[in-house]
Amino acid sequence: MSALTRRRALALVAPAVAVVTVLAGCSNTSGNNAAGPVPTLTGDCAKYQAFAGQSGKTVTMFASIISPESDSLQKSWKEFSDCTGIKISYEGSNDFESQLPVRVSGGNAPDLAIIPQPGLLQKMVETGKVVKPNDATAANVDKYWNKTWKSFGSVNGTFYAPPMSANMKSLVWYSPKAFTAGGYQVPTTWDQMMQLSDRISATGKKPWCGGIGSGTATGWPATDWLEQIVLRTGGGDVYDKWVSHEIKFNSPEIKQAMQTLQGWMLNPKYVNGGFGDVKSIATTTFQDAGKPILTGNCFMLQQASFYGAQWPAGTQIGENADIFAFYLPGINSSVPTPVVGGGEFTTAFGDRPEVKLVQQYLSTPEWHTSRIKAAKGWVSANNGADQSAYTDPLDKLSAKYLTDANATFRFDASDLMPAAVGSGQEWKSMTAWFAEGKSIDQTVQDIDSQWPA
Amino acid sequence: MSETVLKFGNTIGVIAMFFAILLVVFFAAGRATGRFARPLTIAIFLGPAAVLLLAGLVIPVIRTVYLSLFNGSSSRFVGGDNYEWAFTASPIQKVLINTLLWIVVAPVVTTVIGLAMALLVDRMKRQAFYKSLIFMPMAVSFVGASFIWRFVYEARGPEQPQIGLLSQVVMALGWKNPPNWILAQPLNTFLLMVIMIWVQTGFAMVVLSAAIKAVPDEITEAARMDGATGRKLLFQVTIPMIRNTLIVVLTAIMITTLKVFDIVRTMTGGNFGTQVLANEMYTQSFVFFENGRGSTLATILFVAVLPLVLYNIFQLRRERATR
């Protein structure tokens, strides 16, 4: 190498090294305020006194909620942040479920994560990185939630994560306008619902539509249908044993529920309005499933509260409008108000006072009311939240059942079962049941065979 | 915002660091003289590739084979049980049959259509235009292509207005009650292959067309003088002349097909009897957490691809040697 090129090489190296040093300096500039005396908050901020004393701190939060929903979320704690000086640095990702375990095991866990599956929460607790909430948070959960909720945020009897939002899955979407035109009444019992289905079927139309297509998650809506029936026929006890596999899929209780489902969503007289035969349920995406209700080719769709976001822009949702939903009625009168739903849980990984304060704040009725006011389409099961704050009739309906202290509330079973079944074989086998006409016996045996030993 | 800037800065820093180290290494290599010059040069140029190959290929292969001899949670040695399962369990047999169908049908059809296109387009005016049209699907990812074709295969009951192209076309042609394409076994597997063929034909066409153009004019002219025309010219002169390229194209598409994952995953998620080996391997490992079974399927896939890859490499070598 000649002297000239050598000098040139050195000239190239020098600035590169300089950049590295400068940037290394940059990454170490987080604030380090010493804890002083707790300031007294006044005026509008006085209500945040319990959270004072951590001004200037930042809490990172990671969740699956993305814009525009996350904008409402950030709006809902703005006042809290302004008053207490605790900054919440929010990050939403579509890839949350796969990213969170990677970050946690990589030592890069967020301070708070909003976990939508109790199964994932359990996996995270097993890593030993989850931090228990403070006593005030636990007290809030005891006071404001139907007591089953605390168990979903607990692992092996230890409470870890307070609930955040909730969704209601026991709903049937319908068109009030079409019901009025046909002279149909909203059914309040299962039998009435089946009679109504027969009546509509007699006119030559299909009363129900459904779709279980969802890309790699194809089959999940079918598992929801089965859960609705198991809870309605067997009650909370059978449901819980089913989740823990004390009652197998291949048992009289579950097979009976499959029979009921067969007479409903696999009934060629009832489905699949607007799409075709029973099998077409397997190829229809769940997003498209309810669209024929708008054109009068279908009358009812069993789907969760979040289906509200799927209606085309301009669709009026309300008790006397284009679209509304009614509560999926019970079957067995000894099971009071069965409700299947889902929710999210605020899980702490950071063991710092400001992290626990934010977690505590997110469990208060005040924050839940603030989030309800921020934008519609968000429901809380916190019964201390201001029910009159809901502006959307559907949110109000969902909240009514989610905060009902007497309701038999259960979490989506497939979210609680081991992933090999709950987000694997159960989806596959239920899909094959719809698409390939497999027998009930074959279906339940296939599902049981994948249950991890 | 500031965090984003910081992260970006850190990324740049790391890249700059990487180049700085490289420069130092090359500089050192350049300074070396005498006895050490040659071994040092070899080590510096081959070293990184060898390390990456070891970390990215050799070690994972050994580990996968090792894991395939264990149970689902890799805690108990089970010997050949997983292999027995893979070749005897009826759902997996179906998967193996589907995979076999894929690697036989898709590459052959793609190559034949690609060859036909190459021959036809070569005689057209403004062939660049037509060639780029046919080549264009190659620019679409398999997932994107699958989404396009999902709309083509979308079916509604015969009494409903159709939104799928295929159903609408066959109904216009007089077929009163066409099936729900994606559910119709075993037709659906072939319908998925159409996507692969659609994407890969452009590739086959472009490579084969170049090979045909490389056939010396004297040879075709001599053949013509001897009275060979049309079909005879094609089968006895052109095809033998481009035989090596044909084989390379065929095996390359075969390897792509063996690894087909995206199409099946996007179109059916492996449901409705369309599952293939690569997707089943993913499902076993990352959905059912059956590491042993997943590793077994991965090993089978690896062993199946290996001879094709080797053959491909030898072909390319031989072709290069003859030139």
Interface residues (C-beta under 8 A of the other chain):
Chain A: M1 R6 A9 L10 L12 V13 A16 V17 V19 V20 L23 A24 C26 S27 S89 G215 T216 A217 T218 G219 N272 G274 F275 G276 D277 K279 S280 A282 T283 N297 A419 A420 S423 G424 Q425 K428 T431 A432 A435 E436 Q450 P452
Chain B: E3 L6 G9 N10 I12 G13 A16 M17 F19 A20 L23 V24 F26 F27 G30 R31 G72 E154 A155 R156 G157 P158 Q160 N180 I182 L183 Q185 R265 T266 T268 G269 G270 N271 F272 G273 T283 V287 F288 F289 E290
